[in-house]
Amino acid sequence: MQDAFLNHVRKTKVPVTIFLINGVKLQGVITWFDNFCVLLRRDGQSQLVYKHAISTIMPSQP
């Protein structure tokens, strides 16, 4: 389920909002992921986020 969701938002380049467990809000497009990490891209910058720090991922489109 998780891989199918992440793969869908990656392939369609849907912008997402990621909330971390510490309350930080990140926004961007998921360009890559594996079992442990998600690569989020925004404004030409990439950010590697560890999945264990993620609370919620919300796509901007259904």
mmCIF file of the N, C-alpha and C atoms, coordinates in Angstrom:
data_MODEL
# 
_entry.id   MODEL 
# 
loop_
_atom_site.group_PDB 
_atom_site.id 
_atom_site.type_symbol 
_atom_site.label_atom_id 
_atom_site.label_alt_id 
_atom_site.label_comp_id 
_atom_site.label_asym_id 
_atom_site.label_entity_id 
_atom_site.label_seq_id 
_atom_site.pdbx_PDB_ins_code 
_atom_site.Cartn_x 
_atom_site.Cartn_y 
_atom_site.Cartn_z 
_atom_site.occupancy 
_atom_site.B_iso_or_equiv 
_atom_site.pdbx_formal_charge 
_atom_site.auth_seq_id 
_atom_site.auth_comp_id 
_atom_site.auth_asym_id 
_atom_site.auth_atom_id 
_atom_site.pdbx_PDB_model_num 
ATOM 1   N N  . MET A 1 1  ? 0.824  -1.194 0.000   1.00 0.00 ? 1  MET A N  1 
ATOM 2   C CA . MET A 1 1  ? 0.000  0.000  0.000   1.00 0.00 ? 1  MET A CA 1 
ATOM 3   C C  . MET A 1 1  ? 0.871  1.262  0.000   1.00 0.00 ? 1  MET A C  1 
ATOM 4   N N  . GLN A 1 2  ? 1.844  1.301  0.904   1.00 0.00 ? 2  GLN A N  1 
ATOM 5   C CA . GLN A 1 2  ? 2.727  2.459  0.995   1.00 0.00 ? 2  GLN A CA 1 
ATOM 6   C C  . GLN A 1 2  ? 3.498  2.664  -0.306  1.00 0.00 ? 2  GLN A C  1 
ATOM 7   N N  . ASP A 1 3  ? 4.072  1.591  -0.827  1.00 0.00 ? 3  ASP A N  1 
ATOM 8   C CA . ASP A 1 3  ? 4.846  1.706  -2.069  1.00 0.00 ? 3  ASP A CA 1 
ATOM 9   C C  . ASP A 1 3  ? 3.964  2.121  -3.238  1.00 0.00 ? 3  ASP A C  1 
ATOM 10  N N  . ALA A 1 4  ? 2.749  1.600  -3.308  1.00 0.00 ? 4  ALA A N  1 
ATOM 11  C CA . ALA A 1 4  ? 1.837  1.958  -4.400  1.00 0.00 ? 4  ALA A CA 1 
ATOM 12  C C  . ALA A 1 4  ? 1.487  3.443  -4.344  1.00 0.00 ? 4  ALA A C  1 
ATOM 13  N N  . PHE A 1 5  ? 1.213  3.947  -3.146  1.00 0.00 ? 5  PHE A N  1 
ATOM 14  C CA . PHE A 1 5  ? 0.891  5.365  -2.976  1.00 0.00 ? 5  PHE A CA 1 
ATOM 15  C C  . PHE A 1 5  ? 2.085  6.237  -3.355  1.00 0.00 ? 5  PHE A C  1 
ATOM 16  N N  . LEU A 1 6  ? 3.256  5.926  -2.811  1.00 0.00 ? 6  LEU A N  1 
ATOM 17  C CA . LEU A 1 6  ? 4.450  6.728  -3.097  1.00 0.00 ? 6  LEU A CA 1 
ATOM 18  C C  . LEU A 1 6  ? 4.814  6.666  -4.575  1.00 0.00 ? 6  LEU A C  1 
ATOM 19  N N  . ASN A 1 7  ? 4.681  5.511  -5.176  1.00 0.00 ? 7  ASN A N  1 
ATOM 20  C CA . ASN A 1 7  ? 4.992  5.370  -6.599  1.00 0.00 ? 7  ASN A CA 1 
ATOM 21  C C  . ASN A 1 7  ? 4.028  6.189  -7.450  1.00 0.00 ? 7  ASN A C  1 
ATOM 22  N N  . HIS A 1 8  ? 2.761  6.217  -7.064  1.00 0.00 ? 8  HIS A N  1 
ATOM 23  C CA . HIS A 1 8  ? 1.766  6.997  -7.811  1.00 0.00 ? 8  HIS A CA 1 
ATOM 24  C C  . HIS A 1 8  ? 2.089  8.491  -7.757  1.00 0.00 ? 8  HIS A C  1 
ATOM 25  N N  . VAL A 1 9  ? 2.339  9.025  -6.561  1.00 0.00 ? 9  VAL A N  1 
ATOM 26  C CA . VAL A 1 9  ? 2.625  10.461 -6.465  1.00 0.00 ? 9  VAL A CA 1 
ATOM 27  C C  . VAL A 1 9  ? 3.968  10.807 -7.101  1.00 0.00 ? 9  VAL A C  1 
ATOM 28  N N  . ARG A 1 10 ? 4.893  9.860  -7.114  1.00 0.00 ? 10 ARG A N  1 
ATOM 29  C CA . ARG A 1 10 ? 6.188  10.092 -7.777  1.00 0.00 ? 10 ARG A CA 1 
ATOM 30  C C  . ARG A 1 10 ? 6.007  10.149 -9.291  1.00 0.00 ? 10 ARG A C  1 
ATOM 31  N N  . LYS A 1 11 ? 5.314  9.159  -9.854  1.00 0.00 ? 11 LYS A N  1 
ATOM 32  C CA . LYS A 1 11 ? 5.140  9.097  -11.312 1.00 0.00 ? 11 LYS A CA 1 
ATOM 33  C C  . LYS A 1 11 ? 4.315  10.259 -11.853 1.00 0.00 ? 11 LYS A C  1 
ATOM 34  N N  . THR A 1 12 ? 3.282  10.651 -11.121 1.00 0.00 ? 12 THR A N  1 
ATOM 35  C CA . THR A 1 12 ? 2.411  11.731 -11.589 1.00 0.00 ? 12 THR A CA 1 
ATOM 36  C C  . THR A 1 12 ? 2.918  13.113 -11.188 1.00 0.00 ? 12 THR A C  1 
ATOM 37  N N  . LYS A 1 13 ? 3.989  13.146 -10.397 1.00 0.00 ? 13 LYS A N  1 
ATOM 38  C CA . LYS A 1 13 ? 4.618  14.406 -9.948  1.00 0.00 ? 13 LYS A CA 1 
ATOM 39  C C  . LYS A 1 13 ? 3.634  15.322 -9.222  1.00 0.00 ? 13 LYS A C  1 
ATOM 40  N N  . VAL A 1 14 ? 2.741  14.708 -8.473  1.00 0.00 ? 14 VAL A N  1 
ATOM 41  C CA . VAL A 1 14 ? 1.774  15.468 -7.677  1.00 0.00 ? 14 VAL A CA 1 
ATOM 42  C C  . VAL A 1 14 ? 2.504  16.076 -6.476  1.00 0.00 ? 14 VAL A C  1 
ATOM 43  N N  . PRO A 1 15 ? 2.369  17.382 -6.267  1.00 0.00 ? 15 PRO A N  1 
ATOM 44  C CA . PRO A 1 15 ? 2.974  17.982 -5.068  1.00 0.00 ? 15 PRO A CA 1 
ATOM 45  C C  . PRO A 1 15 ? 2.348  17.388 -3.801  1.00 0.00 ? 15 PRO A C  1 
ATOM 46  N N  . VAL A 1 16 ? 3.178  17.179 -2.797  1.00 0.00 ? 16 VAL A N  1 
ATOM 47  C CA . VAL A 1 16 ? 2.711  16.613 -1.535  1.00 0.00 ? 16 VAL A CA 1 
ATOM 48  C C  . VAL A 1 16 ? 3.112  17.522 -0.374  1.00 0.00 ? 16 VAL A C  1 
ATOM 49  N N  . THR A 1 17 ? 2.369  17.381 0.706   1.00 0.00 ? 17 THR A N  1 
ATOM 50  C CA . THR A 1 17 ? 2.741  17.991 1.978   1.00 0.00 ? 17 THR A CA 1 
ATOM 51  C C  . THR A 1 17 ? 3.078  16.848 2.918   1.00 0.00 ? 17 THR A C  1 
ATOM 52  N N  . ILE A 1 18 ? 4.271  16.915 3.507   1.00 0.00 ? 18 ILE A N  1 
ATOM 53  C CA . ILE A 1 18 ? 4.723  15.897 4.451   1.00 0.00 ? 18 ILE A CA 1 
ATOM 54  C C  . ILE A 1 18 ? 4.807  16.537 5.832   1.00 0.00 ? 18 ILE A C  1 
ATOM 55  N N  . PHE A 1 19 ? 4.137  15.927 6.789   1.00 0.00 ? 19 PHE A N  1 
ATOM 56  C CA . PHE A 1 19 ? 4.250  16.366 8.178   1.00 0.00 ? 19 PHE A CA 1 
ATOM 57  C C  . PHE A 1 19 ? 5.161  15.387 8.911   1.00 0.00 ? 19 PHE A C  1 
ATOM 58  N N  . LEU A 1 20 ? 6.145  15.918 9.602   1.00 0.00 ? 20 LEU A N  1 
ATOM 59  C CA . LEU A 1 20 ? 7.055  15.090 10.385  1.00 0.00 ? 20 LEU A CA 1 
ATOM 60  C C  . LEU A 1 20 ? 6.501  14.903 11.794  1.00 0.00 ? 20 LEU A C  1 
ATOM 61  N N  . ILE A 1 21 ? 7.032  13.927 12.508  1.00 0.00 ? 21 ILE A N  1 
ATOM 62  C CA . ILE A 1 21 ? 6.527  13.639 13.853  1.00 0.00 ? 21 ILE A CA 1 
ATOM 63  C C  . ILE A 1 21 ? 6.814  14.778 14.830  1.00 0.00 ? 21 ILE A C  1 
ATOM 64  N N  . ASN A 1 22 ? 7.759  15.663 14.487  1.00 0.00 ? 22 ASN A N  1 
ATOM 65  C CA . ASN A 1 22 ? 8.035  16.809 15.361  1.00 0.00 ? 22 ASN A CA 1 
ATOM 66  C C  . ASN A 1 22 ? 7.205  18.034 14.981  1.00 0.00 ? 22 ASN A C  1 
ATOM 67  N N  . GLY A 1 23 ? 6.279  17.875 14.004  1.00 0.00 ? 23 GLY A N  1 
ATOM 68  C CA . GLY A 1 23 ? 5.378  18.953 13.626  1.00 0.00 ? 23 GLY A CA 1 
ATOM 69  C C  . GLY A 1 23 ? 5.819  19.779 12.434  1.00 0.00 ? 23 GLY A C  1 
ATOM 70  N N  . VAL A 1 24 ? 7.035  19.570 11.940  1.00 0.00 ? 24 VAL A N  1 
ATOM 71  C CA . VAL A 1 24 ? 7.537  20.325 10.789  1.00 0.00 ? 24 VAL A CA 1 
ATOM 72  C C  . VAL A 1 24 ? 6.751  19.933 9.543   1.00 0.00 ? 24 VAL A C  1 
ATOM 73  N N  . LYS A 1 25 ? 6.432  20.943 8.724   1.00 0.00 ? 25 LYS A N  1 
ATOM 74  C CA . LYS A 1 25 ? 5.681  20.728 7.482   1.00 0.00 ? 25 LYS A CA 1 
ATOM 75  C C  . LYS A 1 25 ? 6.632  20.934 6.307   1.00 0.00 ? 25 LYS A C  1 
ATOM 76  N N  . LEU A 1 26 ? 6.715  19.939 5.431   1.00 0.00 ? 26 LEU A N  1 
ATOM 77  C CA . LEU A 1 26 ? 7.542  20.017 4.228   1.00 0.00 ? 26 LEU A CA 1 
ATOM 78  C C  . LEU A 1 26 ? 6.637  19.897 3.012   1.00 0.00 ? 26 LEU A C  1 
ATOM 79  N N  . GLN A 1 27 ? 6.975  20.617 1.950   1.00 0.00 ? 27 GLN A N  1 
ATOM 80  C CA . GLN A 1 27 ? 6.192  20.525 0.722   1.00 0.00 ? 27 GLN A CA 1 
ATOM 81  C C  . GLN A 1 27 ? 7.127  20.342 -0.461  1.00 0.00 ? 27 GLN A C  1 
ATOM 82  N N  . GLY A 1 28 ? 6.660  19.609 -1.463  1.00 0.00 ? 28 GLY A N  1 
ATOM 83  C CA . GLY A 1 28 ? 7.453  19.393 -2.658  1.00 0.00 ? 28 GLY A CA 1 
ATOM 84  C C  . GLY A 1 28 ? 6.927  18.215 -3.451  1.00 0.00 ? 28 GLY A C  1 
ATOM 85  N N  . VAL A 1 29 ? 7.782  17.717 -4.333  1.00 0.00 ? 29 VAL A N  1 
ATOM 86  C CA . VAL A 1 29 ? 7.446  16.581 -5.189  1.00 0.00 ? 29 VAL A CA 1 
ATOM 87  C C  . VAL A 1 29 ? 8.383  15.433 -4.835  1.00 0.00 ? 29 VAL A C  1 
ATOM 88  N N  . ILE A 1 30 ? 7.827  14.261 -4.628  1.00 0.00 ? 30 ILE A N  1 
ATOM 89  C CA . ILE A 1 30 ? 8.649  13.085 -4.332  1.00 0.00 ? 30 ILE A CA 1 
ATOM 90  C C  . ILE A 1 30 ? 9.285  12.609 -5.630  1.00 0.00 ? 30 ILE A C  1 
ATOM 91  N N  . THR A 1 31 ? 10.614 12.565 -5.655  1.00 0.00 ? 31 THR A N  1 
ATOM 92  C CA . THR A 1 31 ? 11.324 12.150 -6.863  1.00 0.00 ? 31 THR A CA 1 
ATOM 93  C C  . THR A 1 31 ? 11.896 10.740 -6.755  1.00 0.00 ? 31 THR A C  1 
ATOM 94  N N  . TRP A 1 32 ? 12.014 10.236 -5.530  1.00 0.00 ? 32 TRP A N  1 
ATOM 95  C CA . TRP A 1 32 ? 12.609 8.919  -5.309  1.00 0.00 ? 32 TRP A CA 1 
ATOM 96  C C  . TRP A 1 32 ? 12.263 8.465  -3.903  1.00 0.00 ? 32 TRP A C  1 
ATOM 97  N N  . PHE A 1 33 ? 12.215 7.157  -3.689  1.00 0.00 ? 33 PHE A N  1 
ATOM 98  C CA . PHE A 1 33 ? 12.036 6.616  -2.340  1.00 0.00 ? 33 PHE A CA 1 
ATOM 99  C C  . PHE A 1 33 ? 12.556 5.193  -2.303  1.00 0.00 ? 33 PHE A C  1 
ATOM 100 N N  . ASP A 1 34 ? 12.887 4.745  -1.104  1.00 0.00 ? 34 ASP A N  1 
ATOM 101 C CA . ASP A 1 34 ? 13.234 3.342  -0.897  1.00 0.00 ? 34 ASP A CA 1 
ATOM 102 C C  . ASP A 1 34 ? 12.592 2.900  0.423   1.00 0.00 ? 34 ASP A C  1 
ATOM 103 N N  . ASN A 1 35 ? 13.086 1.824  1.002   1.00 0.00 ? 35 ASN A N  1 
ATOM 104 C CA . ASN A 1 35 ? 12.470 1.306  2.227   1.00 0.00 ? 35 ASN A CA 1 
ATOM 105 C C  . ASN A 1 35 ? 12.620 2.236  3.426   1.00 0.00 ? 35 ASN A C  1 
ATOM 106 N N  . PHE A 1 36 ? 13.607 3.134  3.377   1.00 0.00 ? 36 PHE A N  1 
ATOM 107 C CA . PHE A 1 36 ? 13.917 3.944  4.551   1.00 0.00 ? 36 PHE A CA 1 
ATOM 108 C C  . PHE A 1 36 ? 13.783 5.444  4.349   1.00 0.00 ? 36 PHE A C  1 
ATOM 109 N N  . CYS A 1 37 ? 13.857 5.918  3.105   1.00 0.00 ? 37 CYS A N  1 
ATOM 110 C CA . CYS A 1 37 ? 13.932 7.357  2.840   1.00 0.00 ? 37 CYS A CA 1 
ATOM 111 C C  . CYS A 1 37 ? 12.999 7.790  1.717   1.00 0.00 ? 37 CYS A C  1 
ATOM 112 N N  . VAL A 1 38 ? 12.718 9.100  1.708   1.00 0.00 ? 38 VAL A N  1 
ATOM 113 C CA . VAL A 1 38 ? 11.963 9.746  0.633   1.00 0.00 ? 38 VAL A CA 1 
ATOM 114 C C  . VAL A 1 38 ? 12.771 10.960 0.201   1.00 0.00 ? 38 VAL A C  1 
ATOM 115 N N  . LEU A 1 39 ? 12.935 11.148 -1.107  1.00 0.00 ? 39 LEU A N  1 
ATOM 116 C CA . LEU A 1 39 ? 13.629 12.325 -1.625  1.00 0.00 ? 39 LEU A CA 1 
ATOM 117 C C  . LEU A 1 39 ? 12.575 13.313 -2.100  1.00 0.00 ? 39 LEU A C  1 
ATOM 118 N N  . LEU A 1 40 ? 12.573 14.489 -1.483  1.00 0.00 ? 40 LEU A N  1 
ATOM 119 C CA . LEU A 1 40 ? 11.582 15.527 -1.756  1.00 0.00 ? 40 LEU A CA 1 
ATOM 120 C C  . LEU A 1 40 ? 12.272 16.684 -2.461  1.00 0.00 ? 40 LEU A C  1 
ATOM 121 N N  . ARG A 1 41 ? 11.696 17.137 -3.575  1.00 0.00 ? 41 ARG A N  1 
ATOM 122 C CA . ARG A 1 41 ? 12.302 18.224 -4.356  1.00 0.00 ? 41 ARG A CA 1 
ATOM 123 C C  . ARG A 1 41 ? 11.383 19.434 -4.375  1.00 0.00 ? 41 ARG A C  1 
ATOM 124 N N  . ARG A 1 42 ? 11.992 20.613 -4.126  1.00 0.00 ? 42 ARG A N  1 
ATOM 125 C CA . ARG A 1 42 ? 11.243 21.871 -4.159  1.00 0.00 ? 42 ARG A CA 1 
ATOM 126 C C  . ARG A 1 42 ? 12.202 23.005 -4.480  1.00 0.00 ? 42 ARG A C  1 
ATOM 127 N N  . ASP A 1 43 ? 11.787 23.865 -5.406  1.00 0.00 ? 43 ASP A N  1 
ATOM 128 C CA . ASP A 1 43 ? 12.582 25.034 -5.788  1.00 0.00 ? 43 ASP A CA 1 
ATOM 129 C C  . ASP A 1 43 ? 14.014 24.655 -6.171  1.00 0.00 ? 43 ASP A C  1 
ATOM 130 N N  . GLY A 1 44 ? 14.163 23.540 -6.883  1.00 0.00 ? 44 GLY A N  1 
ATOM 131 C CA . GLY A 1 44 ? 15.478 23.123 -7.347  1.00 0.00 ? 44 GLY A CA 1 
ATOM 132 C C  . GLY A 1 44 ? 16.357 22.500 -6.277  1.00 0.00 ? 44 GLY A C  1 
ATOM 133 N N  . GLN A 1 45 ? 15.841 22.324 -5.083  1.00 0.00 ? 45 GLN A N  1 
ATOM 134 C CA . GLN A 1 45 ? 16.600 21.730 -3.979  1.00 0.00 ? 45 GLN A CA 1 
ATOM 135 C C  . GLN A 1 45 ? 16.002 20.370 -3.621  1.00 0.00 ? 45 GLN A C  1 
ATOM 136 N N  . SER A 1 46 ? 16.866 19.428 -3.299  1.00 0.00 ? 46 SER A N  1 
ATOM 137 C CA . SER A 1 46 ? 16.402 18.112 -2.857  1.00 0.00 ? 46 SER A CA 1 
ATOM 138 C C  . SER A 1 46 ? 16.619 17.965 -1.360  1.00 0.00 ? 46 SER A C  1 
ATOM 139 N N  . GLN A 1 47 ? 15.698 17.258 -0.730  1.00 0.00 ? 47 GLN A N  1 
ATOM 140 C CA . GLN A 1 47 ? 15.762 17.036 0.708   1.00 0.00 ? 47 GLN A CA 1 
ATOM 141 C C  . GLN A 1 47 ? 15.493 15.563 0.966   1.00 0.00 ? 47 GLN A C  1 
ATOM 142 N N  . LEU A 1 48 ? 16.418 14.902 1.644   1.00 0.00 ? 48 LEU A N  1 
ATOM 143 C CA . LEU A 1 48 ? 16.267 13.495 1.986   1.00 0.00 ? 48 LEU A CA 1 
ATOM 144 C C  . LEU A 1 48 ? 15.592 13.399 3.350   1.00 0.00 ? 48 LEU A C  1 
ATOM 145 N N  . VAL A 1 49 ? 14.451 12.721 3.392   1.00 0.00 ? 49 VAL A N  1 
ATOM 146 C CA . VAL A 1 49 ? 13.682 12.607 4.634   1.00 0.00 ? 49 VAL A CA 1 
ATOM 147 C C  . VAL A 1 49 ? 13.584 11.132 4.997   1.00 0.00 ? 49 VAL A C  1 
ATOM 148 N N  . TYR A 1 50 ? 13.954 10.808 6.222   1.00 0.00 ? 50 TYR A N  1 
ATOM 149 C CA . TYR A 1 50 ? 13.830 9.430  6.678   1.00 0.00 ? 50 TYR A CA 1 
ATOM 150 C C  . TYR A 1 50 ? 12.372 9.120  7.006   1.00 0.00 ? 50 TYR A C  1 
ATOM 151 N N  . LYS A 1 51 ? 11.906 7.961  6.554   1.00 0.00 ? 51 LYS A N  1 
ATOM 152 C CA . LYS A 1 51 ? 10.502 7.593  6.739   1.00 0.00 ? 51 LYS A CA 1 
ATOM 153 C C  . LYS A 1 51 ? 10.111 7.509  8.212   1.00 0.00 ? 51 LYS A C  1 
ATOM 154 N N  . HIS A 1 52 ? 11.042 7.122  9.083   1.00 0.00 ? 52 HIS A N  1 
ATOM 155 C CA . HIS A 1 52 ? 10.677 6.995  10.498  1.00 0.00 ? 52 HIS A CA 1 
ATOM 156 C C  . HIS A 1 52 ? 10.333 8.347  11.121  1.00 0.00 ? 52 HIS A C  1 
ATOM 157 N N  . ALA A 1 53 ? 10.712 9.450  10.451  1.00 0.00 ? 53 ALA A N  1 
ATOM 158 C CA . ALA A 1 53 ? 10.405 10.794 10.953  1.00 0.00 ? 53 ALA A CA 1 
ATOM 159 C C  . ALA A 1 53 ? 9.085  11.331 10.402  1.00 0.00 ? 53 ALA A C  1 
ATOM 160 N N  . ILE A 1 54 ? 8.477  10.606 9.448   1.00 0.00 ? 54 ILE A N  1 
ATOM 161 C CA . ILE A 1 54 ? 7.256  11.086 8.787   1.00 0.00 ? 54 ILE A CA 1 
ATOM 162 C C  . ILE A 1 54 ? 6.015  10.637 9.553   1.00 0.00 ? 54 ILE A C  1 
ATOM 163 N N  . SER A 1 55 ? 5.115  11.597 9.754   1.00 0.00 ? 55 SER A N  1 
ATOM 164 C CA . SER A 1 55 ? 3.827  11.304 10.377  1.00 0.00 ? 55 SER A CA 1 
ATOM 165 C C  . SER A 1 55 ? 2.751  11.108 9.312   1.00 0.00 ? 55 SER A C  1 
ATOM 166 N N  . THR A 1 56 ? 2.678  12.059 8.350   1.00 0.00 ? 56 THR A N  1 
ATOM 167 C CA . THR A 1 56 ? 1.598  12.071 7.360   1.00 0.00 ? 56 THR A CA 1 
ATOM 168 C C  . THR A 1 56 ? 2.112  12.574 6.023   1.00 0.00 ? 56 THR A C  1 
ATOM 169 N N  . ILE A 1 57 ? 1.611  11.984 4.927   1.00 0.00 ? 57 ILE A N  1 
ATOM 170 C CA . ILE A 1 57 ? 1.873  12.497 3.581   1.00 0.00 ? 57 ILE A CA 1 
ATOM 171 C C  . ILE A 1 57 ? 0.522  12.759 2.933   1.00 0.00 ? 57 ILE A C  1 
ATOM 172 N N  . MET A 1 58 ? 0.322  14.012 2.512   1.00 0.00 ? 58 MET A N  1 
ATOM 173 C CA . MET A 1 58 ? -0.946 14.395 1.878   1.00 0.00 ? 58 MET A CA 1 
ATOM 174 C C  . MET A 1 58 ? -0.681 14.925 0.477   1.00 0.00 ? 58 MET A C  1 
ATOM 175 N N  . PRO A 1 59 ? -1.265 14.287 -0.556  1.00 0.00 ? 59 PRO A N  1 
ATOM 176 C CA . PRO A 1 59 ? -1.148 14.851 -1.907  1.00 0.00 ? 59 PRO A CA 1 
ATOM 177 C C  . PRO A 1 59 ? -2.024 16.093 -2.034  1.00 0.00 ? 59 PRO A C  1 
ATOM 178 N N  . SER A 1 60 ? -1.590 17.028 -2.880  1.00 0.00 ? 60 SER A N  1 
ATOM 179 C CA . SER A 1 60 ? -2.382 18.247 -3.059  1.00 0.00 ? 60 SER A CA 1 
ATOM 180 C C  . SER A 1 60 ? -3.600 17.996 -3.939  1.00 0.00 ? 60 SER A C  1 
ATOM 181 N N  . GLN A 1 61 ? -3.588 16.886 -4.680  1.00 0.00 ? 61 GLN A N  1 
ATOM 182 C CA . GLN A 1 61 ? -4.729 16.486 -5.511  1.00 0.00 ? 61 GLN A CA 1 
ATOM 183 C C  . GLN A 1 61 ? -5.154 15.094 -5.074  1.00 0.00 ? 61 GLN A C  1 
ATOM 184 N N  . PRO A 1 62 ? -6.454 14.787 -5.138  1.00 0.00 ? 62 PRO A N  1 
ATOM 185 C CA . PRO A 1 62 ? -6.911 13.440 -4.747  1.00 0.00 ? 62 PRO A CA 1 
ATOM 186 C C  . PRO A 1 62 ? -6.461 12.378 -5.731  1.00 0.00 ? 62 PRO A C  1 
# 
